[in-house]
Structures are given as structure tokens and as C-alpha cells.
Amino acid sequence: RQIEARLRTAADGTLLAYDGFENLAGKLRRGRSGFGWSGGWEASGRGASGRGASGRDIGKGTTGTDTKRGNRGQLAEIVQAPDDFVFGHSRAGRRTLLLADGTEIRRRLEAQWAPLEMDTLYVSLLVRRASEASEKQASFQLSLEPESNSPRFMRRHSISFGITSNGSVYLNNAGRVAETPGTFPTDTTCLLVFKYRVNNGSSYASLRVFPHQEQAAGKETDLWTLSDVVALPASELSGVRLYCGANATWQIDELKVGTNWDAVIQPGDFDRR
């Protein structure tokens, strides 16, 4: 709770939601960690026809997830964080979210993000892949979603990003997919930062992957791993969905949703001491 209070104070209202997954070790307790949420994490897994990042292992799903389903309906687990250093700070003695075997969970924001002209939303999180690089059905995806019972509306107005089984990083902005070839490392913690901006009736999405040895603090980066724009007004976003492939094992931590760069990238943010 001290960490949450410090982050909330430092962000001065620009950090909309945060989860450091500091539950007791074991099954994810639905409402025990973070702030800026309406309730806790819920097991998810609705299927809807959609296009994924590559057509290889990101296939049919609500927002482009693996076709094969694993532990649908199961909550993720909380485990000890690796005893390592992330962006210069120790992670010893802390906990992290273990997302594995097709688990899919969703959490609603306390207040929907209803964008106006020139509004910007940022999302950041720590991601560590434990699966072998050659493993099929081992992808990870985060989706920002509107509140709707219509699969077509969800598909058209959701924004997602993640990593395919072969290690490619992708960005899906309302069905328009950008992907960069490459190999996302295994057993290494990276920082993913997503930016979503509304301007003149179009939505601009960008994603940056920071490897563990690179510092992210400071002014906002001008170099993005992926960027894309669609001529589609942004919809209200009401929740965050986390999903992994049926053979995947991912560790997720320090999830933040904010309205500026500093809110999701704060000096000393990842200090685990």
C-alpha cells in the first residue's frame, strides 16, 4: 500500500490505474491490489471472430488471440518476482503475476476513458517471457476495450499489443495490424510502453519495447518500436484484458494506465528494495 500511495502522489492525478500485483502468493485475489479499478480481475475468455497480428499463432479471438484455448475461466497466479535487477533497481522480495496456459483475465477501469480531441492515454508494464522461443501457442496480448456485448463493435474499437509465439512484437489498432520481426528475449524482463492519441478524427497508436539494460526514465521517447494510425474516432475504453497462449508462461508486473509519459514512467518506479 505504501508503494501505491507513493505512486498516486507522484503522478498528481495523471496515473488513472495501477496494479503491482502485491497479493499474497497463490491465486490472484480479485480486488486486493492496485487502484483506479472497478472491482478485481475476472476470468474471461469470450470468443469472437477477429484478426490477429500475423495469421501464424495469433488467430481467432476477441482481439486477436491464439485460436487454441487453455485455462479459460481460470484466474492467474501470484508468484515471487525474480531476484534480479530491472532498470537498475532490485526486485528482491516482491511479487508478480504469472500468466500461463491460455489464461485470460479482465479488469474494468474505475472510470471509462472517454477521449476528447488531442487526449492521450499511456500504458506501461513489465513483461518477462519464460516460454521457449520455439514454442507454439506461446503469445502474450494486452487489450484496451470498450464496454459492449457486440463482437463486431469490440473488434472494431479495441486496441491491443503484444508478442507472438515467434517473438515478433505487434500492435493492433482497431483491426489494423503493424508487426516488427525479431525475437523477444526469454527469461529477461522488458518494459512495454504504449501510447494512444486522438487527433482530428483519427487515432494514433505507438508501442515501444525497452530491453532490461535500457533506461526509460526522462522525457518521452521519439523512437517507437511500432506506430500506426487509423481514420477512426476513438471509442470510450472501459477495461484491460490480459491473455496468453495455451503453451505460454509470462510474468507481468507494474501495470499502469495514465494520461502522460511521466505517469507511467516515474523515476524510481521499479525500485524493489
C-alpha positions as CSV (number, residue, x, y, z in Angstrom):
1,R,0.0,0.0,0.0
2,Q,2.9,2.4,0.6
3,I,4.1,1.9,-2.9
4,E,0.6,2.6,-4.3
5,A,0.3,5.7,-2.2
6,R,3.7,7.0,-3.3
7,L,2.9,6.4,-7.0
8,R,-0.5,8.1,-6.7
9,T,1.0,11.1,-5.0
10,A,3.9,11.4,-7.5
11,A,1.5,11.2,-10.5
12,D,-0.7,14.0,-9.2
13,G,-3.9,12.7,-10.8
14,T,-2.4,11.6,-14.1
15,L,-2.0,7.9,-13.1
16,L,-5.5,6.5,-13.7
17,A,-4.9,2.9,-12.7
18,Y,-2.1,0.8,-11.3
19,D,-1.6,-2.8,-10.3
20,G,1.7,-4.1,-8.8
21,F,0.2,-7.5,-8.1
22,E,1.3,-7.4,-4.5
23,N,-1.2,-10.1,-3.4
24,L,-0.2,-13.0,-1.2
25,A,1.4,-15.7,-3.2
26,G,-1.1,-18.1,-4.8
27,K,-4.2,-17.5,-6.8
28,L,-4.9,-13.9,-7.9
29,R,-7.3,-12.3,-5.3
30,R,-9.8,-10.3,-7.2
31,G,-9.7,-6.9,-5.6
32,R,-6.6,-7.0,-3.4
33,S,-4.1,-4.9,-5.2
34,G,-3.8,-1.6,-7.1
35,F,-6.1,1.4,-7.5
36,G,-8.2,3.0,-10.2
37,W,-10.2,-0.2,-10.9
38,S,-13.8,-1.1,-10.5
39,G,-13.6,-4.5,-8.8
40,G,-10.9,-7.0,-9.3
41,W,-9.6,-9.2,-12.1
42,E,-12.1,-11.6,-13.6
43,A,-11.6,-14.7,-15.6
44,S,-12.5,-14.1,-19.2
45,G,-12.3,-15.8,-22.5
46,R,-15.2,-14.9,-24.8
47,G,-14.6,-15.8,-28.4
48,A,-15.4,-13.6,-31.3
49,S,-14.2,-13.6,-34.9
50,G,-11.2,-11.3,-35.2
51,R,-7.9,-11.0,-37.0
52,G,-4.6,-11.2,-35.1
53,A,-1.2,-10.0,-35.7
54,S,0.2,-12.4,-38.1
55,G,-2.0,-15.3,-39.1
56,R,0.5,-17.7,-37.7
57,D,-0.2,-18.1,-34.0
58,I,-2.4,-15.1,-33.3
59,G,-5.7,-16.3,-34.8
60,K,-9.3,-16.0,-34.0
61,G,-10.2,-14.3,-30.8
62,T,-11.9,-11.3,-29.3
63,T,-9.0,-9.0,-30.1
64,G,-6.7,-11.3,-32.0
65,T,-5.6,-14.0,-29.6
66,D,-4.4,-17.6,-30.1
67,T,-7.0,-19.9,-31.5
68,K,-6.3,-22.7,-29.1
69,R,-7.7,-22.0,-25.6
70,G,-6.1,-23.2,-22.4
71,N,-7.3,-22.3,-18.8
72,R,-10.2,-20.2,-19.9
73,G,-12.2,-19.3,-16.8
74,Q,-9.2,-19.6,-14.5
75,L,-7.6,-16.7,-12.7
76,A,-3.8,-16.2,-12.9
77,E,-1.4,-16.9,-10.1
78,I,0.8,-14.6,-8.0
79,V,4.4,-15.7,-7.6
80,Q,7.7,-14.4,-6.2
81,A,9.3,-11.9,-8.6
82,P,12.8,-12.9,-9.9
83,D,15.6,-11.9,-7.6
84,D,17.1,-9.7,-10.3
85,F,17.6,-6.0,-11.2
86,V,15.2,-4.2,-13.6
87,F,16.2,-0.9,-15.0
88,G,18.9,-0.5,-12.3
89,H,16.7,-1.5,-9.3
90,S,16.3,-4.6,-7.2
91,R,13.2,-6.8,-7.4
92,A,14.0,-9.0,-4.5
93,G,11.2,-9.7,-2.1
94,R,8.4,-8.6,-4.3
95,R,5.7,-10.5,-6.3
96,T,4.5,-10.7,-9.9
97,L,1.6,-12.0,-11.9
98,L,2.1,-15.4,-13.6
99,L,0.0,-15.7,-16.8
100,A,0.2,-19.2,-18.3
101,D,-1.6,-21.9,-20.2
102,G,-4.1,-19.9,-22.0
103,T,-5.3,-17.8,-19.1
104,E,-7.3,-14.7,-20.0
105,I,-8.3,-12.1,-17.4
106,R,-10.0,-8.7,-17.5
107,R,-10.3,-5.8,-15.1
108,R,-12.6,-2.8,-15.5
109,L,-11.3,0.8,-15.0
110,E,-12.9,2.7,-12.3
111,A,-13.8,5.4,-14.8
112,Q,-14.1,4.9,-18.5
113,W,-11.5,6.8,-20.6
114,A,-13.6,9.0,-22.9
115,P,-11.1,10.7,-25.2
116,L,-11.5,14.3,-26.5
117,E,-9.5,15.9,-29.2
118,M,-5.8,15.7,-28.5
119,D,-6.2,13.5,-25.5
120,T,-3.6,10.8,-24.9
121,L,-3.5,7.6,-23.0
122,Y,-0.4,5.7,-21.9
123,V,0.0,2.1,-20.7
124,S,3.2,0.5,-19.4
125,L,4.0,-2.9,-17.9
126,L,6.9,-5.2,-17.2
127,V,6.9,-8.4,-19.2
128,R,9.1,-11.5,-18.9
129,R,8.8,-14.5,-21.2
130,A,9.6,-17.9,-19.7
131,S,8.4,-20.0,-22.7
132,E,10.9,-21.4,-25.1
133,A,11.2,-19.2,-28.2
134,S,10.3,-22.1,-30.5
135,E,7.1,-22.9,-28.5
136,K,3.8,-22.6,-30.5
137,Q,0.8,-21.0,-28.9
138,A,3.0,-19.0,-26.6
139,S,2.0,-15.4,-27.3
140,F,1.0,-12.6,-25.0
141,Q,-1.5,-9.8,-25.5
142,L,-2.9,-6.8,-23.7
143,S,-6.1,-5.3,-24.9
144,L,-7.8,-2.0,-24.1
145,E,-11.5,-2.5,-24.7
146,P,-14.8,-0.6,-24.8
147,E,-17.9,-1.9,-22.9
148,S,-20.0,-3.8,-25.4
149,N,-21.8,-7.1,-26.0
150,S,-21.3,-6.8,-29.7
151,P,-18.3,-8.8,-31.0
152,R,-18.2,-6.7,-34.1
153,F,-18.1,-3.4,-32.1
154,M,-15.4,-4.9,-29.8
155,R,-13.3,-6.0,-32.8
156,R,-13.6,-2.6,-34.4
157,H,-12.9,-0.4,-31.4
158,S,-10.4,-2.4,-29.3
159,I,-6.7,-1.7,-29.3
160,S,-4.2,-4.4,-28.5
161,F,-0.5,-5.1,-28.5
162,G,1.8,-8.0,-27.5
163,I,4.3,-10.6,-28.6
164,T,3.7,-13.5,-30.9
165,S,5.0,-17.0,-30.3
166,N,7.9,-16.4,-32.6
167,G,8.9,-13.3,-30.7
168,S,7.6,-10.6,-33.0
169,V,6.1,-7.5,-31.4
170,Y,2.8,-6.4,-32.8
171,L,0.2,-3.6,-32.5
172,N,-3.4,-3.8,-33.5
173,N,-5.3,-0.5,-33.7
174,A,-9.0,-1.2,-34.4
175,G,-8.1,-4.1,-36.7
176,R,-5.2,-2.5,-38.5
177,V,-2.1,-4.5,-37.6
178,A,1.6,-3.5,-37.5
179,E,4.3,-6.0,-36.7
180,T,8.0,-5.9,-36.5
181,P,10.1,-9.1,-37.0
182,G,12.6,-10.0,-34.3
183,T,13.0,-12.2,-31.3
184,F,11.6,-11.1,-27.9
185,P,14.0,-12.4,-25.4
186,T,13.2,-15.2,-22.9
187,D,14.0,-15.1,-19.2
188,T,14.6,-11.3,-19.5
189,T,12.4,-8.6,-18.1
190,C,11.5,-5.8,-20.6
191,L,9.3,-2.7,-20.3
192,L,6.5,-2.2,-22.8
193,V,5.1,1.4,-23.2
194,F,2.0,2.0,-25.3
195,K,0.7,5.4,-26.4
196,Y,-2.7,6.2,-27.8
197,R,-3.6,9.7,-29.1
198,V,-6.7,11.2,-30.6
199,N,-6.3,13.9,-33.3
200,N,-8.6,15.3,-35.9
201,G,-10.9,12.2,-36.0
202,S,-8.1,9.7,-36.2
203,S,-6.4,7.5,-33.6
204,Y,-2.7,7.2,-33.4
205,A,-1.1,4.1,-31.6
206,S,2.6,3.6,-30.8
207,L,4.5,0.9,-28.9
208,R,8.0,0.9,-27.5
209,V,9.9,-2.1,-26.1
210,F,12.7,-1.2,-23.7
211,P,15.2,-4.0,-23.0
212,H,16.3,-4.5,-19.5
213,Q,19.6,-2.7,-19.9
214,E,18.0,0.4,-21.3
215,Q,16.8,3.3,-19.2
216,A,13.2,4.6,-19.9
217,A,13.1,7.4,-17.4
218,G,13.3,11.0,-18.6
219,K,11.5,12.8,-21.3
220,E,9.1,10.9,-23.7
221,T,10.9,8.9,-26.3
222,D,10.8,9.9,-30.0
223,L,11.7,6.4,-31.1
224,W,8.9,3.9,-31.1
225,T,9.2,0.2,-32.0
226,L,5.8,0.4,-33.8
227,S,3.4,3.1,-34.8
228,D,0.2,3.2,-36.7
229,V,-2.8,5.5,-37.4
230,V,-6.4,4.7,-38.4
231,A,-9.1,7.2,-39.6
232,L,-11.5,6.1,-36.9
233,P,-12.5,8.2,-33.9
234,A,-11.5,6.6,-30.6
235,S,-14.2,4.9,-28.5
236,E,-14.5,5.0,-24.8
237,L,-12.2,2.4,-23.2
238,S,-13.5,0.7,-20.1
239,G,-11.2,-2.2,-19.3
240,V,-7.9,-4.0,-19.7
241,R,-7.6,-7.6,-20.8
242,L,-4.5,-9.8,-20.4
243,Y,-4.2,-13.0,-22.4
244,C,-1.5,-15.6,-23.1
245,G,-1.4,-18.6,-25.5
246,A,-2.1,-22.2,-24.4
247,N,1.5,-23.1,-24.1
248,A,2.8,-19.8,-22.8
249,T,4.3,-18.7,-19.5
250,W,4.6,-15.0,-18.9
251,Q,5.4,-12.9,-15.9
252,I,3.5,-9.5,-15.8
253,D,4.1,-6.7,-13.4
254,E,3.8,-2.9,-12.7
255,L,0.8,-2.3,-14.9
256,K,0.0,1.4,-15.2
257,V,-2.6,3.4,-17.2
258,G,-2.1,7.2,-17.3
259,T,-2.6,10.3,-19.2
260,N,1.1,11.3,-19.7
261,W,4.5,9.8,-20.0
262,D,5.7,10.7,-16.5
263,A,2.6,9.0,-15.0
264,V,3.6,5.5,-16.3
265,I,7.4,6.1,-16.3
266,Q,8.4,7.6,-13.0
267,P,11.9,7.8,-11.6
268,G,12.4,5.1,-9.1
269,D,9.2,3.4,-10.3
270,F,10.7,-0.1,-10.3
271,D,12.7,0.1,-7.1
272,R,12.1,-3.2,-5.4
273,R,14.1,-2.7,-2.3
